[in-house]
Amino acid sequence: MQGRQIYWGVFAAALGVYAVMIVWTLPSITQSAGGLPPFDLRPMGYSAEEARAFLSALGAEGRALYTGPQRLLDMAYPALLGFVLIGALQHLYAKGWLLTLLVFVVLAAMGSDYLENMRVALLLSGDTSDLTIASASRSTVMKSVLTSVAMFAVLAGLIRSGWRGWTSK
């Protein structure tokens, strides 16, 4: 029973961190940049011109949020979400190659998210070289794609589980 309590506690923490980002930090950063979305909200990536335009439009308040509270949230969220997704996948899928592959996808998504955060920190510190921008953009895209795949796998597992439960009655 304690394992479930830990899982649901981490799930609640992940939801809380996500809510803070969606309700407070990311909208405030967007507002500080004159309506331009932050790097985290560009799942399809961004060009060097778009990144430089965002950085030049980003005000002092937005920069402080990005390098302060948002940076802390960005450090906690990938680990929390990874724990939640891996726990759900372990519950929904039998041990074997598919579960192993899906856990690898979650871990790769977490790694991409941390790479994105490190590269965005470089951008915010003034390294706006084309290479840094391109690698930050690639990390953002990889994070988005891999997280989407993992969430789709959880959704597919839930549908499969519900279907089996419904048809066995």
N, C-alpha and C positions, 0 to 999 in steps of 0.2 A: 504493500500500500504506500510506503514512503516514496518509492520510485515514481509513482503517479503524482504524488504531491510535489515532488521536485520538478517533474515535467510540466505540470500546470503552473507552477510558480515561475519557471523560466518562460513559458508561453505568455503569461501575464506581463512579465518584464519586457519581453520582445514587443508585445502590443503597446505597452506604455512608451517605450523608446520610439517606436514607429509613430505613435500618436503625437508625441512632442515634436518630432521632425515635421510631420505633415501639417500640424496645426500652428506651430510657432516658428521654428528656425528656418525651414525652407521658404515659407511664404514671406517672412521678414527679409531674408536674403534677396529674394526675387524683387520685393518692393525697393530695397536699397539699390538694386541694379537697374532701376527704371523699368521693371517689368520683364527683364530678360531672365530666363530660368537658370538656376545654378547647374553646375555640371552633373550633379546627382539626378536631376530631372530631365536629362537628355539621353534616354535609353538607346537611341540610334546613333549616338556619338555627336561630334562637333568638329568643325573645321578650325584651322588656325585663326582665321578671321573672326569666327564666332567666339572663340575662346578669348581672343584679345579684346573684342568689343565688350564682352561680359566683364572682363577684368578691369577695363578702363571705366566702365559705368558703375562698378561696384563701389558703393560709398563706404565710409569709415565704419558705420554701424554694421553693415552687412559683412564687411571684412572681419570685424571683431566677432561676429556670430559664427562665421565660417571657421575661424581659427581657434575659437573658444568652445562654446557649447556644442556646435555641430561637429567639431572634431572629436569631442568626447563621445557623442552619440554614434559617430561613424566607427569608433573603436569598439563599442559594445554591441552594436546591432548585428554585424555579420556573425559573431560567435553565438549570440542568442538565437538568431534565425536558423543558423546551421544546426544547433542542438535540437530545435523544435522540428525541423524538417527531417533530420536523421531519425529522431525518435518516432515520428509518424511513419516514415518509410519502413523502419524495422517492425512496426506493428502491422503494417499493411501487406508487406511482402515477405514470403518465406525466404529463409537463408538460401543463398545461391548467387549465381553470377549476376542476375538482374539487380538484386539488392546491393551487391558490391559495386556495380556500375553506377547505380543511383547515388550511393554514398560518395563515390568519387566525384560525381557531378556537383553535389552539394559542397564538398571540400574545395573543388575548383572554383565554384561561385564565390565562396568565402575568400579564397586567395585572390581572385580578381577584384573583389570589393576592397580588400586591404591594399592591393596594388593601386587601385584607383585613388584611394584616400591618400596614399603616399605621394602619388604624382600630382594630385590636386594641391597638396601642401606645397610642392615645388612651384607650381604655377602661382600660388598665392604669395610665395616668398620672392617672386620676381623672375623665375626661370621660365620665360615664355618662348623658348626655342621651339622650332617646328617639331623636333624630335620629342621633346617633353609633352607637347600638346597632343601629338599623334599617339604616343604611348598611353597618355591619360584617357584619350577618347577610346582607344581599343580596349582598355581595361573596363571602361564604363559599358561598352557594348557587350563584352564577354560576361560581365557580372549580370547584366540584364537578361541575356540569352540563357545562361546556365541556371539562374534563379527561376526563370520562367519554365524551363524544362523540369526542374525539381518540383515546382509547385504543380505543374501539369501531372507529374507522376503521382503526387499525393492525391490530387483530385481524381485521377483515373483509378487509383487504389480504393478510394472511398466509394466511387461509383460501383466498382466491381464488388466490393464488400456488401454494399447495399443491395445490389442486384442478386447476389447469392443468398442473402438473408431473405429477400422478398420472394424469390423463386423456390426456396426450400420450405416454405409454409404451405 
